[in-house]
């Protein structure tokens, strides 16, 4: 025959607590024994003998008393039944005139309490030669490894198994109230989420740093804009260069210092004055429009006339015209040099400001790079947060799966408990019915 543990676990599955199984089996024996009809209670009966030591019996931990007998020498050594009297008439048991009087031929017993104990007393007091025997239910302990219960009806043993199985199902249901794996998963979820808050603080720091750097870049860009916009110093220098260059031209885009042959025919042009002086010098030497030496003012003419003084004087005059042309050329060069210097000065300013702007641009690039580094770090932290969220979601999915499984188990335990409870109640009803007298059949004529 299978042990009680095997029988129970065949009905409910593994319990994992043998001490609890033993306790439930023992409790089942007590409960079922008390429900038994008289004929079955007698199968569970045990005896306790009372003599002069002890004179009374402690009923704590003892099953209900079925009956009590006392040995009486006056009755030929027969054992006589003791009648129970209420505790309120205990003193009357010593009064020979009382209906509750106790004698060796009509012994009595009563139950009282003393010092938190339930006491059974027999009168007349039992002695070594006139012992009393208390017949009471004996609660036999049943262990998880047992196969049988001593002093217990065989036909009722299955009810003890059902009783213990019902308690085991209640225990298993209660165990589902706390699942260490789910608690561990929830703790892990909480840990991951707490860490995300720390990482969020790091992201906030990185973003703040990036914003600070971007603000610096905006300041630098503002300075560049001040240098390069239409009203800035950059534009002023460029406009000055343009103004200086425009002076190289006359109105209508005609060249003022350089240009076509017309320049040399313009009355107010410096080159016109140079041309006039050179023309006069040439004419004094060899007038092209005076047929060579036929002109009296040319050097050629005076040479041909062998007038050295006039040759000398004419040459000096021509030299004077050449000097005049050179003076005009020098004036022209000075004008060109002044405009060129002005253009170069403004050009150098433009270059300096361009270099300054370039340096600012590089500074902006460096600042933007640093801001980008902060943002990349923030993105890395964001990825870490997502990873932690994914881990938390994994633990959450695990928790949900375990809770779903526990719910399924709980429902099965609950359904199985109902079935076993129905079987148990049915068995108890059937056993109790055995103590009900069957109706007598009428005689048929």
Helices and strands as residue ranges (DSSP letters): H 4-12, H 18-35, H 38-41, G 42-44, E 45-50, E 56-58, E 65-72, G 73-75, E 78-84, G 87-89, G 91-94, E 108-114, E 117-123, E 132-137, G 154-156, H 157-175, H 180-228, H 233-246, G 251-253, G 261-265, H 270-286, G 292-294, H 299-304, H 308-433
